[in-house]
């Protein structure tokens, strides 16, 4: 794609020469080239803005995924802590039961 600024200058030159020489076709060609340059420039601006939006969306998604990963890691750590605590309590309960069973059966042996 050619540079819209150069196309606009060429179009303006053709339009001016067409006016000076009374050449309506050259004048219209110049006007068309200027309009075409405006369309190209607008297209480039839109394309750039779409790229900016896509980048922002990508950053937002990446941030969300990163946060989700952090939350998942926190949940994993908390679940591990809860499991460790449950195992400790189960071990304490098993020891208490073992002690009671020992007391009950130990007293019958005597």
N, C-alpha and C positions, 0 to 999 in steps of 0.2 A: 504494500500500500504506500502510495506516495505521501509526502509531507503535506498536510492540509494547508499549512501557512504558505508554502511555495505555490500550491495550486491556487490559493486565493489571490496571491500577487499576480500570477500569470493571468488569471481570469480578469482581474481589475485592469491589467495592461491591455488585454484584448478589448474589454468593454470601452476603455478610454480611446484607443486607436479607432475602434468602430465608430464611436461618436464623432471623433475629429474628421474621419474620412467619409462619414455618412453611410457606413457599411453596417446595415441593421443585422445581418447574419453574424458578423464578427462580434458585434455588440452583444447579441443574444448568447453567443458561445461563451463570451466572457462572463456573463451573468450566470449561465449554467455552471461553469467551472467554479465560480464563487459559491454557489449554492451547494454544489457537490462537496467542496472543501468544508463547508459548514456541517454537512451531514457526516462526513468522515471524522471530523473533530468531535462532534457529539457522540458518535459511535465509540470512539476511543475513550472518551470520558466515562461513558456508561460501562464499557468493558473494565475500566480501571476501578470504578465504584463496585461493580459486581465482584471483582477480585478482592477488594477490601472487605466486603461483606462476607465473602467465603472464608477469608482469613480469620475474621472475628468469630464466625460460627465454629471454625475449626479450633480456635483457641478456647472458646466456651466449652465445646465438647471435650477437649483435652483436659480442661480444668475440672469438668464434672467427673470425667473418668478418673482423674487423679484423686479427687475428693472421695469418690466411691471406693477406690483402692485403699485410701487411708481409713475410711470407715470400716471396710472389711477387715483390715489388719487389726483395728481396735477391737472389733467384735471377736476376732480370733483370739486375741490376747485375753479378753474378758472371759470368753468361754473356757479357755485353758485354765485361768485362775479359778473359775467356778468348779471345774472338773477336779483340779488339785485339792480344793477345799472339800469337795464331796468325798474324794478318796481318803483324805485325812480323817474326816468324820466317820466314814465307814470303817476305817482301821481302828479308830477309837472305840466304836460300837462293838466291833468284833472282839477287841481285847476285853471290853467290859463283859461281854457275853461269855467269853472263854473263862474269865475270872469267876463269874457266877456259877457256871457249869462246874468249874473246879471246886468251888466252895460246896456246891450241892453234892457232888459225887465224892469229893474228898472227905467230907464229914461222914459218909456212910462207910468208908473204908476203915475208919478209926474204930 
